[in-house]
Amino acid sequence: MSDSAPVSGPDTEARELLEALVLTPSVAPDETACADVLVSFFEENDRTAFIDEVGNVRAPADDSVLYTSHIDTVPGEIPVRIEDGENGPELWGRGSVDAKGPLTALAIAAVRTGVSFVGVVGEEVDSRGARYLVADRDAPDAVVNGEPSGWDGITLGYRGIVSGRYICTSESGHTSRPEPNAIQEAIAWWSAVEERFGSNSPGEEENEETGPSVFERVTPKPVRIEGGISDDGLAVETTLDVQLRVPPSYTTDDVRELADGELTAGTVNWTDAIEPTMQSPRTPIARAFRVAIRGQGGDPRLLRKTGTADMNIYADAWDCPMVTYGPGDSDLDHAPNEHLELRELDRAVAVLEAVAEDLT
């Protein structure tokens, strides 16, 4: 990331709001206290704000662009404190990066420029806030989704995800018998799925310009397995919970069909699917970010993330340009040392103000 930016000094208002939000726990599904802090901030700045039926904070205004990020965090207690870091003060605490840093920057910029804002709930669990939002309101002209990208980074793509549970039952019998039991059938199916989609490289590659990358491949991952003799002793039963990350070259239906095609026993109940998205770097909002980042002395980076975010849901439902943006190092997401450089926050707010002014 570029270290030079013409921000003149600390953005005290942004830093105070960030600390207040991080000090207020919001592990999904208990986001209400933190949502109240956010509503109070908008009301203190003469903006109408309310909490909707699922817990989202809504501050409707100029829909030339909608600024939105998530309120909830994953579990994990990190004492909230400010420490001196290599590049100045850092705020430590759960959610400082994912995603209360972006949430703060977007809320501050929304108040100062008069654009629409929504703080959504449940992103870390089931994206209930984003799913409700797209069903409850029309598309804005553009969307900025808040997740950490670094103040000089713009995320244009996310892989999708499909989740399912494999279930198999076989007759019980002596372990000397050659026929595969249900546990072996589950292992065989999953091995075939992994072979179908190929091996994975270690790590997450976010900015590959050429050649194959993690972003461009399906990544199959088992997340839970249970198996053994049934309670009545007459069968062997197994369940295997799986997730497959889906690149934009596939749909979730494509991946389900290919995985089902490897079945020789048992069944798969597919439980959830979120489509991948890849946004163009040539939209008005992407251009506005490049201009704003350069205006703050940065060299814009265009990113693709191997995970999945609420932007996938917005892109699937709304026909408008969008990007994901926010201060912070995404390597610190969910980490025990999660912290945000406050200078990053200052710069991100300045960028977001410039983008909103450009688009409105």
VEXMI-562709 format. One line per field, with one value per atom (N, C-alpha, C): chain; atom name; z, y, x negated. Coordinates in pm, whole numbers. Atoms other than C-alpha are relative to their C-alpha. Layout:
cadena <- c(A;...)
atomo <- c(CA;...)
zz <- c(Z;...)
yy <- c(Y;...)
xx <- c(X;...)
//
This chain:
cadena <- c(A;A;A;A;A;A;A;A;A;A;A;A;A;A;A;A;A;A;A;A;A;A;A;A;A;A;A;A;A;A;A;A;A;A;A;A;A;A;A;A;A;A;A;A;A;A;A;A;A;A;A;A;A;A;A;A;A;A;A;A;A;A;A;A;A;A;A;A;A;A;A;A;A;A;A;A;A;A;A;A;A;A;A;A;A;A;A;A;A;A;A;A;A;A;A;A;A;A;A;A;A;A;A;A;A;A;A;A;A;A;A;A;A;A;A;A;A;A;A;A;A;A;A;A;A;A;A;A;A;A;A;A;A;A;A;A;A;A;A;A;A;A;A;A;A;A;A;A;A;A;A;A;A;A;A;A;A;A;A;A;A;A;A;A;A;A;A;A;A;A;A;A;A;A;A;A;A;A;A;A;A;A;A;A;A;A;A;A;A;A;A;A;A;A;A;A;A;A;A;A;A;A;A;A;A;A;A;A;A;A;A;A;A;A;A;A;A;A;A;A;A;A;A;A;A;A;A;A;A;A;A;A;A;A;A;A;A;A;A;A;A;A;A;A;A;A;A;A;A;A;A;A;A;A;A;A;A;A;A;A;A;A;A;A;A;A;A;A;A;A;A;A;A;A;A;A;A;A;A;A;A;A;A;A;A;A;A;A;A;A;A;A;A;A;A;A;A;A;A;A;A;A;A;A;A;A;A;A;A;A;A;A;A;A;A;A;A;A;A;A;A;A;A;A;A;A;A;A;A;A;A;A;A;A;A;A;A;A;A;A;A;A;A;A;A;A;A;A;A;A;A;A;A;A;A;A;A;A;A;A;A;A;A;A;A;A;A;A;A;A;A;A;A;A;A;A;A;A;A;A;A;A;A;A;A;A;A;A;A;A;A;A;A;A;A;A;A;A;A;A;A;A;A;A;A;A;A;A;A;A;A;A;A;A;A;A;A;A;A;A;A;A;A;A;A;A;A;A;A;A;A;A;A;A;A;A;A;A;A;A;A;A;A;A;A;A;A;A;A;A;A;A;A;A;A;A;A;A;A;A;A;A;A;A;A;A;A;A;A;A;A;A;A;A;A;A;A;A;A;A;A;A;A;A;A;A;A;A;A;A;A;A;A;A;A;A;A;A;A;A;A;A;A;A;A;A;A;A;A;A;A;A;A;A;A;A;A;A;A;A;A;A;A;A;A;A;A;A;A;A;A;A;A;A;A;A;A;A;A;A;A;A;A;A;A;A;A;A;A;A;A;A;A;A;A;A;A;A;A;A;A;A;A;A;A;A;A;A;A;A;A;A;A;A;A;A;A;A;A;A;A;A;A;A;A;A;A;A;A;A;A;A;A;A;A;A;A;A;A;A;A;A;A;A;A;A;A;A;A;A;A;A;A;A;A;A;A;A;A;A;A;A;A;A;A;A;A;A;A;A;A;A;A;A;A;A;A;A;A;A;A;A;A;A;A;A;A;A;A;A;A;A;A;A;A;A;A;A;A;A;A;A;A;A;A;A;A;A;A;A;A;A;A;A;A;A;A;A;A;A;A;A;A;A;A;A;A;A;A;A;A;A;A;A;A;A;A;A;A;A;A;A;A;A;A;A;A;A;A;A;A;A;A;A;A;A;A;A;A;A;A;A;A;A;A;A;A;A;A;A;A;A;A;A;A;A;A;A;A;A;A;A;A;A;A;A;A;A;A;A;A;A;A;A;A;A;A;A;A;A;A;A;A;A;A;A;A;A;A;A;A;A;A;A;A;A;A;A;A;A;A;A;A;A;A;A;A;A;A;A;A;A;A;A;A;A;A;A;A;A;A;A;A;A;A;A;A;A;A;A;A;A;A;A;A;A;A;A;A;A;A;A;A;A;A;A;A;A;A;A;A;A;A;A;A;A;A;A;A;A;A;A;A;A;A;A;A;A;A;A;A;A;A;A;A;A;A;A;A;A;A;A;A;A;A;A;A;A;A;A;A;A;A;A;A;A;A;A;A;A;A;A;A;A;A;A;A;A;A;A;A;A;A;A;A;A;A;A;A;A;A;A;A;A;A;A;A;A;A;A;A;A;A;A;A;A;A;A;A;A;A;A;A;A;A;A;A;A;A;A;A;A;A;A;A;A;A;A;A;A;A;A;A;A;A;A;A;A;A;A;A;A;A;A;A;A;A;A;A;A;A;A;A;A;A;A;A;A;A;A;A;A;A;A;A;A;A;A;A;A;A;A;A;A;A;A;A;A;A;A;A;A;A;A;A;A;A;A;A;A;A;A;A;A;A;A;A;A;A;A;A;A;A;A;A;A;A;A;A;A;A;A;A;A;A;A;A;A;A;A;A;A;A;A;A;A;A;A;A;A;A;A;A;A;A;A;A;A;A;A;A;A;A;A;A;A;A;A;A;A;A;A;A;A;A;A;A;A;A;A;A;A;A;A;A;A;A;A;A;A)
atomo <- c(N;CA;C;N;CA;C;N;CA;C;N;CA;C;N;CA;C;N;CA;C;N;CA;C;N;CA;C;N;CA;C;N;CA;C;N;CA;C;N;CA;C;N;CA;C;N;CA;C;N;CA;C;N;CA;C;N;CA;C;N;CA;C;N;CA;C;N;CA;C;N;CA;C;N;CA;C;N;CA;C;N;CA;C;N;CA;C;N;CA;C;N;CA;C;N;CA;C;N;CA;C;N;CA;C;N;CA;C;N;CA;C;N;CA;C;N;CA;C;N;CA;C;N;CA;C;N;CA;C;N;CA;C;N;CA;C;N;CA;C;N;CA;C;N;CA;C;N;CA;C;N;CA;C;N;CA;C;N;CA;C;N;CA;C;N;CA;C;N;CA;C;N;CA;C;N;CA;C;N;CA;C;N;CA;C;N;CA;C;N;CA;C;N;CA;C;N;CA;C;N;CA;C;N;CA;C;N;CA;C;N;CA;C;N;CA;C;N;CA;C;N;CA;C;N;CA;C;N;CA;C;N;CA;C;N;CA;C;N;CA;C;N;CA;C;N;CA;C;N;CA;C;N;CA;C;N;CA;C;N;CA;C;N;CA;C;N;CA;C;N;CA;C;N;CA;C;N;CA;C;N;CA;C;N;CA;C;N;CA;C;N;CA;C;N;CA;C;N;CA;C;N;CA;C;N;CA;C;N;CA;C;N;CA;C;N;CA;C;N;CA;C;N;CA;C;N;CA;C;N;CA;C;N;CA;C;N;CA;C;N;CA;C;N;CA;C;N;CA;C;N;CA;C;N;CA;C;N;CA;C;N;CA;C;N;CA;C;N;CA;C;N;CA;C;N;CA;C;N;CA;C;N;CA;C;N;CA;C;N;CA;C;N;CA;C;N;CA;C;N;CA;C;N;CA;C;N;CA;C;N;CA;C;N;CA;C;N;CA;C;N;CA;C;N;CA;C;N;CA;C;N;CA;C;N;CA;C;N;CA;C;N;CA;C;N;CA;C;N;CA;C;N;CA;C;N;CA;C;N;CA;C;N;CA;C;N;CA;C;N;CA;C;N;CA;C;N;CA;C;N;CA;C;N;CA;C;N;CA;C;N;CA;C;N;CA;C;N;CA;C;N;CA;C;N;CA;C;N;CA;C;N;CA;C;N;CA;C;N;CA;C;N;CA;C;N;CA;C;N;CA;C;N;CA;C;N;CA;C;N;CA;C;N;CA;C;N;CA;C;N;CA;C;N;CA;C;N;CA;C;N;CA;C;N;CA;C;N;CA;C;N;CA;C;N;CA;C;N;CA;C;N;CA;C;N;CA;C;N;CA;C;N;CA;C;N;CA;C;N;CA;C;N;CA;C;N;CA;C;N;CA;C;N;CA;C;N;CA;C;N;CA;C;N;CA;C;N;CA;C;N;CA;C;N;CA;C;N;CA;C;N;CA;C;N;CA;C;N;CA;C;N;CA;C;N;CA;C;N;CA;C;N;CA;C;N;CA;C;N;CA;C;N;CA;C;N;CA;C;N;CA;C;N;CA;C;N;CA;C;N;CA;C;N;CA;C;N;CA;C;N;CA;C;N;CA;C;N;CA;C;N;CA;C;N;CA;C;N;CA;C;N;CA;C;N;CA;C;N;CA;C;N;CA;C;N;CA;C;N;CA;C;N;CA;C;N;CA;C;N;CA;C;N;CA;C;N;CA;C;N;CA;C;N;CA;C;N;CA;C;N;CA;C;N;CA;C;N;CA;C;N;CA;C;N;CA;C;N;CA;C;N;CA;C;N;CA;C;N;CA;C;N;CA;C;N;CA;C;N;CA;C;N;CA;C;N;CA;C;N;CA;C;N;CA;C;N;CA;C;N;CA;C;N;CA;C;N;CA;C;N;CA;C;N;CA;C;N;CA;C;N;CA;C;N;CA;C;N;CA;C;N;CA;C;N;CA;C;N;CA;C;N;CA;C;N;CA;C;N;CA;C;N;CA;C;N;CA;C;N;CA;C;N;CA;C;N;CA;C;N;CA;C;N;CA;C;N;CA;C;N;CA;C;N;CA;C;N;CA;C;N;CA;C;N;CA;C;N;CA;C;N;CA;C;N;CA;C;N;CA;C;N;CA;C;N;CA;C;N;CA;C;N;CA;C;N;CA;C;N;CA;C;N;CA;C;N;CA;C;N;CA;C;N;CA;C;N;CA;C;N;CA;C;N;CA;C;N;CA;C;N;CA;C;N;CA;C;N;CA;C;N;CA;C;N;CA;C;N;CA;C;N;CA;C;N;CA;C;N;CA;C;N;CA;C;N;CA;C;N;CA;C;N;CA;C;N;CA;C;N;CA;C;N;CA;C;N;CA;C;N;CA;C;N;CA;C;N;CA;C;N;CA;C;N;CA;C;N;CA;C;N;CA;C;N;CA;C;N;CA;C;N;CA;C;N;CA;C;N;CA;C;N;CA;C;N;CA;C;N;CA;C;N;CA;C;N;CA;C;N;CA;C;N;CA;C;N;CA;C;N;CA;C;N;CA;C;N;CA;C;N;CA;C;N;CA;C;N;CA;C;N;CA;C;N;CA;C;N;CA;C;N;CA;C;N;CA;C;N;CA;C;N;CA;C;N;CA;C;N;CA;C;N;CA;C;N;CA;C;N;CA;C;N;CA;C;N;CA;C;N;CA;C;N;CA;C;N;CA;C;N;CA;C;N;CA;C;N;CA;C;N;CA;C;N;CA;C;N;CA;C;N;CA;C;N;CA;C;N;CA;C;N;CA;C;N;CA;C;N;CA;C;N;CA;C;N;CA;C;N;CA;C;N;CA;C;N;CA;C)
zz <- c(0;0;0;2;-70;137;-129;240;-9;14;96;-34;29;108;55;-45;138;108;-115;431;100;-76;651;146;-141;996;39;-46;1208;-21;11;1134;133;-137;1495;6;-2;1424;-41;47;1231;103;-98;1492;124;-117;1774;-29;35;1591;-9;9;1512;138;-135;1876;69;-61;1989;-56;62;1741;41;-37;1826;148;-143;2199;25;-16;2140;-70;64;2080;-93;97;1780;-68;56;1734;-46;52;1509;84;49;1579;97;-102;1867;-39;50;1673;47;-30;1831;68;-73;2072;-93;94;1798;-103;93;1559;64;-70;1822;-1;7;1832;-136;136;1456;-27;17;1457;71;-74;1724;-74;76;1513;-113;110;1216;52;-55;1428;53;-49;1593;-115;118;1240;-90;69;1144;-120;103;932;58;-41;957;-11;1;1049;83;-74;1168;-16;5;1236;-59;69;1002;65;-61;1063;32;-26;1048;80;-80;1234;-76;77;950;45;-21;1012;-136;129;728;15;4;653;-144;142;316;-31;45;119;-151;143;-223;-49;48;-411;-121;104;-663;32;-45;-457;139;-131;-163;66;-80;100;102;-90;294;48;-56;522;111;-101;789;142;-141;1161;81;-81;1286;-12;1;1373;35;-49;1438;149;-142;1802;19;-35;1977;70;-78;2251;-13;8;2179;76;-77;2439;-91;85;2273;57;-45;2291;-121;105;2089;33;-16;2040;-106;98;1868;-91;98;1550;-86;88;1281;-80;81;1084;79;-82;1377;85;-92;1617;-70;50;1569;103;-88;1711;-7;-11;1831;54;-49;1884;-106;93;1730;-86;94;1418;-50;43;1380;-149;145;1032;-70;66;949;86;103;908;57;-58;1152;-48;64;992;-127;117;653;36;-42;828;46;-49;1003;-114;111;691;-88;86;488;70;-73;761;8;-7;807;-135;134;432;-43;35;391;66;-70;653;-63;51;506;-143;141;145;-32;22;184;-83;77;16;93;-75;125;71;-79;387;59;-73;524;71;-74;798;13;4;745;108;-105;987;-62;35;968;-113;113;699;30;-36;889;17;-24;925;-124;108;658;-91;80;507;3;-7;633;-27;23;625;-146;144;263;-77;70;152;20;-25;318;-77;64;173;-148;144;-191;-29;17;-142;39;-60;36;-68;63;-179;-144;138;-539;-4;17;-674;0;13;-623;-135;125;-908;4;-19;-765;145;-135;-458;35;-59;-242;121;-110;-17;84;-87;285;51;-51;343;-14;8;402;-133;125;79;7;-6;202;-60;43;149;-148;142;-200;-87;74;-308;-29;40;-491;-34;29;-486;-101;109;-808;-11;18;-780;126;-107;-532;-60;35;-578;74;-67;-494;88;-86;-264;-13;-7;-266;114;-118;50;-7;2;96;104;-93;309;-72;56;177;108;-93;341;-62;51;306;115;-96;484;-68;52;435;107;-98;599;84;-87;899;-32;24;875;57;-54;984;-82;71;898;-95;94;714;-138;130;435;-97;97;112;-47;51;30;77;-70;108;87;-85;396;-28;28;413;19;-23;552;-119;118;264;-122;113;17;6;-16;158;-38;32;134;-150;144;-221;-80;73;-333;11;-17;-185;-71;74;-330;-149;142;-673;-30;18;-627;-3;-3;-535;-128;125;-836;-118;107;-1061;-13;5;-965;15;0;-934;137;-126;-662;20;-36;-482;37;-45;-438;139;-134;-82;-6;-11;20;-86;76;-128;-89;94;-441;-38;16;-465;-122;105;-749;-118;113;-1014;-131;127;-1356;-115;106;-1565;64;-46;-1535;98;-92;-1317;141;-138;-966;80;-85;-669;-37;35;-772;-118;124;-1107;9;-13;-968;102;-103;-776;113;-115;-425;85;-85;-257;141;-137;121;88;-99;370;130;-123;690;122;-114;905;-51;34;895;127;-110;1123;-58;50;1087;103;-90;1258;-4;-10;1355;53;-44;1392;140;-138;1734;12;-9;1650;-44;38;1527;-135;126;1187;-123;116;966;36;-14;911;-66;50;868;-4;3;764;-61;61;692;-19;33;531;-46;38;523;-82;94;235;-47;67;77;-122;120;-272;-42;47;-369;-152;142;-719;-72;74;-964;-102;94;-1215;-130;120;-1496;17;-30;-1328;61;-87;-1182;112;-108;-858;-50;59;-1063;-72;68;-1274;99;-99;-966;66;-60;-806;-96;98;-1128;-13;13;-1157;125;-124;-791;9;1;-820;-98;100;-1124;50;-58;-904;100;-97;-684;-52;28;-682;110;-111;-350;81;-84;-113;-80;62;-184;61;-50;-144;9;-17;-2;-4;15;-132;78;-97;134;-30;24;11;-121;116;-294;-15;30;-359;-124;128;-712;7;8;-793;-71;73;-924;-41;46;-1129;-68;50;-1185;-96;96;-1470;68;-51;-1386;-73;83;-1642;28;-35;-1466;60;-60;-1343;145;-141;-980;16;-5;-1042;-42;43;-1230;111;-108;-943;111;-103;-697;-45;46;-913;8;-6;-940;145;-140;-566;70;-62;-462;-49;52;-693;60;-60;-552;141;-135;-208;-1;9;-337;-14;9;-387;-142;128;-671;8;-19;-711;-34;22;-681;-24;33;-843;50;-72;-634;-38;7;-662;124;-125;-344;-20;17;-313;88;-83;-50;-62;42;-69;93;-81;54;-39;32;54;-140;136;-279;-99;86;-439;-5;-9;-320;-71;68;-438;-152;144;-779;-65;55;-826;-11;-6;-745;-69;50;-863;-124;124;-1214;7;-11;-1117;28;-24;-1096;149;-142;-764;18;-42;-589;149;-145;-244;40;-41;-52;150;-141;298;52;-58;514;68;-76;669;-83;59;594;16;-8;507;57;-66;636;150;-143;983;29;-21;928;95;-92;1220;80;-62;1351;146;-141;1721;17;-7;1640;-90;87;1449;47;-33;1439;-128;115;1209;24;-5;1140;-19;6;1208;-116;118;928;-123;109;692;1;-12;824;-52;45;767;-153;146;406;-68;60;333;3;-8;454;-109;103;225;-139;130;-70;-20;11;0;-16;20;29;-145;138;-307;-100;89;-470;1;-10;-340;-70;65;-457;-152;143;-800;-55;52;-839;17;-19;-708;-74)
yy <- c(-119;0;125;-125;353;66;-67;544;149;-144;892;35;-49;1074;140;-139;1441;28;-26;1391;82;-96;1682;-39;35;1534;-105;104;1287;41;-23;1255;-42;30;1278;-60;50;1222;-147;138;901;-91;83;771;-23;17;832;-94;90;657;-144;135;358;-60;53;321;-34;27;345;-128;120;77;-126;118;-159;-33;24;-115;-66;56;-232;-135;132;-610;-17;23;-723;-134;135;-1094;-43;41;-1217;-116;-91;-1238;114;-102;-986;133;-124;-666;126;-113;-441;115;-107;-246;82;-71;-161;77;-70;-72;128;-120;173;109;-98;343;68;-53;384;92;-85;522;134;-124;776;91;-81;889;75;-65;961;107;-97;1135;124;-114;1354;90;-76;1464;37;-44;1550;-86;95;1240;-95;98;1023;-140;138;665;-85;92;362;-142;142;-9;-75;67;-228;-135;121;-561;-106;104;-775;53;-58;-531;89;-91;-332;144;-144;35;67;-63;233;151;-147;598;43;-30;667;147;-137;974;-4;-6;1039;-139;135;707;-3;5;810;-108;111;569;-41;55;342;-48;45;303;-101;105;-22;-90;96;-249;-76;82;-507;38;-36;-446;-116;116;-800;-38;54;-964;-149;137;-1316;6;1;-1423;18;-13;-1360;132;-122;-1112;48;-65;-877;131;-124;-602;123;-120;-268;100;-92;-35;67;-67;207;-18;22;115;79;-65;293;-107;94;104;63;-46;137;123;-111;375;90;-85;557;-82;70;470;-104;109;147;-28;42;52;-151;144;-307;-35;47;-498;-83;84;-754;88;-77;-607;126;-125;-319;-1;14;-452;-53;69;-683;9;-101;-472;136;-128;-183;115;-104;6;49;-41;6;58;-50;55;145;-136;365;96;-88;512;32;-20;465;85;-79;606;147;-137;916;69;-60;978;20;-14;920;123;-117;1184;129;-123;1437;32;-24;1392;-16;11;1311;-118;117;969;-103;103;667;-93;89;429;-111;112;87;-79;93;-107;-130;126;-470;-95;98;-762;-138;141;-1128;-38;34;-1112;-119;108;-1349;-134;124;-1607;-41;39;-1606;116;-120;-1254;36;-28;-1209;147;-142;-831;37;-30;-814;-65;67;-1067;76;-78;-865;132;-131;-540;-7;5;-651;-34;31;-782;117;-103;-469;137;-130;-183;-15;-1;-91;19;-17;-86;148;-136;234;14;-19;384;-70;67;233;-44;53;43;-3;27;56;-89;95;-250;9;-20;-214;-129;107;-477;49;-49;-431;-33;15;-375;75;-97;-129;130;-127;242;26;-21;222;-119;118;-106;2;10;-170;-146;139;-518;-6;10;-602;-139;135;-978;-83;100;-1246;-133;130;-1616;-21;39;-1761;-121;116;-2051;-85;93;-2360;-96;85;-2565;-117;116;-2911;-103;110;-3223;-133;135;-3570;-96;96;-3850;-139;137;-4223;-99;107;-4539;-134;134;-4895;-103;106;-5230;-21;30;-5307;-140;130;-5602;-4;16;-5736;84;-87;-5505;-76;78;-5791;-9;9;-5770;102;-91;-5613;114;-103;-5411;131;-128;-5037;31;-46;-4904;148;-137;-4562;101;-92;-4395;-2;9;-4524;64;-61;-4413;154;-145;-4060;45;-33;-4057;-11;20;-4193;114;-110;-3929;128;-126;-3645;-2;13;-3772;23;-19;-3782;147;-143;-3424;80;-71;-3302;-25;30;-3478;71;-67;-3333;146;-143;-2977;31;-22;-3025;37;-33;-2952;150;-142;-2620;46;-60;-2392;57;-57;-2274;151;-145;-1928;55;-69;-1677;104;-94;-1495;101;-101;-1164;90;-98;-976;-61;67;-1226;67;-62;-1066;-101;101;-1368;-137;137;-1746;-44;54;-1975;51;-44;-1859;-68;54;-1970;60;-68;-1712;-65;53;-1885;-148;142;-2236;-24;48;-2422;-58;54;-2490;-81;82;-2787;-14;9;-2800;-73;64;-3052;80;-79;-2875;-80;83;-3155;-139;137;-3535;-76;87;-3777;-136;132;-4151;-108;112;-4486;-91;95;-4769;71;-60;-4666;-49;33;-4678;-142;135;-5005;-107;94;-5161;-66;67;-5253;70;-76;-4989;81;-99;-4769;128;-127;-4403;103;-109;-4102;125;-129;-3732;77;-79;-3501;137;-136;-3123;60;-48;-2952;141;-129;-2611;1;-15;-2535;147;-139;-2187;0;4;-2097;124;-116;-1873;49;-54;-1648;-79;81;-1898;-112;99;-2130;71;-36;-2091;-102;98;-2262;-124;117;-2488;-89;78;-2593;-87;71;-2692;-111;105;-2879;-118;107;-3075;-85;76;-3173;-84;77;-3278;-116;109;-3480;-110;98;-3649;-100;93;-3812;-96;87;-3986;-143;141;-4366;-61;42;-4398;124;-113;-4168;113;-117;-3832;126;-130;-3464;93;-104;-3208;135;-131;-2871;103;-84;-2613;149;-144;-2273;24;-36;-2101;151;-142;-1754;9;-4;-1670;84;-84;-1536;131;-126;-1185;52;-69;-1003;128;-129;-632;58;-63;-430;112;-113;-191;130;-118;53;67;-66;152;138;-133;510;-7;5;400;-48;44;213;114;-115;516;104;-99;745;-39;44;534;17;-17;534;147;-143;912;45;-42;955;-51;57;722;74;-77;900;140;-132;1228;6;8;1110;-52;39;1013;-148;144;643;-52;71;396;-109;93;212;-144;144;-167;-61;68;-378;-143;127;-686;-95;106;-1018;-84;76;-1206;-142;141;-1582;-41;28;-1565;51;-44;-1448;111;-115;-1124;40;-49;-937;58;-53;-782;-104;105;-1119;5;-5;-1085;123;-123;-726;-14;13;-811;-94;96;-1102;60;-56;-888;135;-138;-535;18;-27;-433;141;-129;-148;-26;20;-100;4;4;-173;-40;42;-220;-28;15;-328;76;-87;-92;19;-35;-19;-7;4;44;-133;118;-242;-109;114;-547;-123;114;-840;-125;112;-1082;-4;-6;-969;-32;42;-1071;-120;112;-1291;-41;40;-1299;46;-41;-1279;132;-128;-971;104;-92;-781;144;-141;-410;82;-90;-110;120;-124;164;118;-111;485;94;-81;665;-57;64;411;47;-45;510;143;-140;881;8;-5;819;-59;63;588;94;-96;851;106;-102;1109;-53;62;870;-13;22;787;132;-130;1153;46;-41;1223;-81;86;925;43;-40;1031;133;-130;1389;-14;26;1259;-57;71;1031;78;-76;1277;134)
xx <- c(-83;0;-86;72;-112;6;5;-225;24;-14;-178;144;-134;155;12;-7;244;102;-87;485;-80;80;380;-19;13;441;100;-92;635;146;-145;1007;61;-40;1117;140;-138;1487;5;2;1417;-64;69;1175;86;-86;1421;116;-110;1705;-52;57;1481;-18;23;1382;131;-130;1745;62;-57;1852;-75;79;1566;20;-25;1631;136;-135;1991;6;0;2001;119;-109;2207;-17;10;2150;139;-130;2431;54;-104;2720;32;-27;2686;-65;59;2616;73;-89;2883;-71;67;2661;-89;87;2414;82;-89;2697;52;-47;2825;-106;108;2484;-3;4;2496;119;-118;2852;-21;24;2753;-97;95;2460;70;-71;2686;96;-95;2950;-71;78;2685;-48;42;2591;119;-122;2950;37;-41;3000;103;-100;3309;-60;50;3214;94;-87;3408;-52;36;3368;117;-110;3570;33;-57;3745;-104;101;3430;-118;108;3201;-95;85;3041;22;-10;2966;17;-31;3125;-2;5;3043;18;-24;3208;-28;29;3098;-22;30;2942;-44;29;2949;-91;103;2684;-102;83;2479;47;-32;2559;-128;113;2288;53;-49;2331;-113;95;2129;70;-68;2201;-40;15;2243;-56;35;2187;-146;136;1856;5;15;1734;-32;36;1681;-151;141;1353;-26;21;1270;-144;130;979;11;-12;926;-14;1;1008;-98;105;711;-63;77;501;-148;143;137;-76;87;-150;-58;53;-235;-107;107;-497;43;-51;-273;96;-85;-111;95;-90;172;86;-83;367;110;-108;706;13;-13;715;138;-129;1039;70;-75;1272;90;-80;1429;-67;64;1182;-30;24;1098;124;-112;1391;125;18;1584;35;-40;1628;-87;78;1342;67;-78;1518;136;-131;1855;-10;21;1723;-29;38;1564;119;-117;1882;106;-99;2107;-41;49;1891;15;-8;1870;145;-141;2245;61;-51;2325;-52;61;2084;41;-32;2199;148;-143;2569;46;-43;2576;65;-69;2779;-98;85;2643;85;-61;2732;-111;84;2555;76;-75;2656;-47;28;2665;-18;6;2577;-93;86;2307;-90;91;2081;71;-76;2362;80;-90;2631;38;-29;2634;149;-144;2989;30;-23;2952;-3;11;2838;114;-109;3100;132;-122;3375;-5;13;3242;37;-27;3253;146;-143;3608;89;-83;3726;-10;16;3599;-50;48;3521;-151;144;3169;-37;52;2969;-72;75;2766;-135;129;2445;-11;18;2326;-149;131;2015;24;-11;1999;-126;114;1774;-61;85;1506;-145;138;1132;-66;75;940;-132;107;680;51;-56;740;-24;31;587;40;-42;751;150;-141;1081;26;-33;1234;113;-97;1417;62;-51;1467;-3;-7;1571;46;-57;1618;132;-123;1957;-23;11;2032;125;-112;2250;-29;16;2307;97;-87;2449;-37;24;2475;20;-5;2393;50;-59;2594;-6;5;2535;22;-24;2650;-29;27;2525;32;-23;2599;-124;114;2384;-52;61;2147;-140;135;1813;-97;94;1524;-93;81;1354;65;-69;1615;-57;63;1485;90;-90;1799;-21;17;1762;120;-110;1966;27;-43;2130;-114;111;1819;-95;87;1609;64;-70;1876;-13;14;1859;-141;139;1479;-24;19;1492;64;-66;1744;-80;71;1548;-136;127;1221;23;-33;1388;30;-29;1516;-130;129;1167;-79;71;1020;65;-73;1290;-44;30;1200;-148;144;825;-54;67;573;-1;0;546;-140;124;251;21;-16;182;21;-17;295;110;-102;535;-66;58;422;106;-104;607;-22;24;442;-74;63;339;43;-32;319;-2;9;224;-12;18;229;106;-101;441;-22;8;516;110;-105;724;134;-125;984;69;-56;1034;37;-29;1085;111;-90;1353;-85;72;1223;98;-86;1398;-60;49;1372;100;-87;1520;-6;-2;1629;44;-39;1775;36;-37;1805;36;-41;1988;37;-36;2031;-21;16;2062;121;-110;2293;124;-126;2658;35;-37;2823;54;-54;3000;-99;105;2676;18;-30;2823;-56;46;2661;-124;107;2358;52;-52;2453;-113;98;2251;63;-34;2303;-129;117;2050;47;-36;2101;-113;102;1922;34;-13;1866;-90;81;1744;5;9;1623;1;-34;1735;-54;51;1541;102;-98;1722;15;-13;1657;102;-104;1914;120;-111;2260;5;-14;2355;73;-66;2586;-101;104;2286;-76;82;2089;81;-84;2379;14;-19;2436;-125;125;2070;-26;21;2051;97;-98;2372;-40;40;2225;-103;99;1960;61;-65;2218;11;-27;2216;88;-86;2404;32;-38;2585;63;-62;2745;-62;46;2655;120;-100;2896;-72;65;2776;81;-71;2861;-6;11;2742;-89;81;2596;-3;19;2455;-86;69;2348;-128;121;1998;30;-14;1951;-137;120;1689;45;-41;1746;-104;90;1598;-79;79;1312;29;-25;1455;134;-126;1778;-28;20;1832;-48;40;1793;-144;140;1467;-93;80;1335;-9;-1;1440;-97;94;1242;-145;137;931;-42;30;948;-19;7;1011;-125;120;729;-125;114;485;-1;-9;612;-54;56;499;-144;141;155;-24;15;220;-6;3;172;106;-113;506;-35;16;500;138;-125;774;-9;10;848;113;-100;1032;-17;7;1116;50;-36;1136;118;-115;1411;129;-133;1772;45;-44;1934;142;-135;2263;7;-5;2163;52;-53;2241;153;-147;2602;53;-44;2633;-14;23;2485;100;-96;2724;140;-136;3030;14;-8;2947;-86;73;2845;-59;68;2612;-147;143;2234;-31;36;2065;-145;134;1733;7;18;1619;-125;110;1394;3;8;1272;-142;135;966;-25;37;776;-64;71;564;88;-92;792;-66;66;528;30;-32;638;146;-139;1003;6;-26;1116;-123;126;757;-6;12;655;-73;70;443;66;-72;713;-18;18;630;-4;-7;664;-89;77;412;95;-96;604;-27;29;424;70;-75;584;146;-138;926;15;-6;856;-1;13;753;123;-118;1046;120;-111;1294;-16;24;1133;31;-29;1154;151;-145;1519;75;-63;1612;-15;24;1452;82;-78;1627;147;-139;1969;24;-14;1917;-8;13;1813;129;-118;2115;130;-124;2374;-5)
//
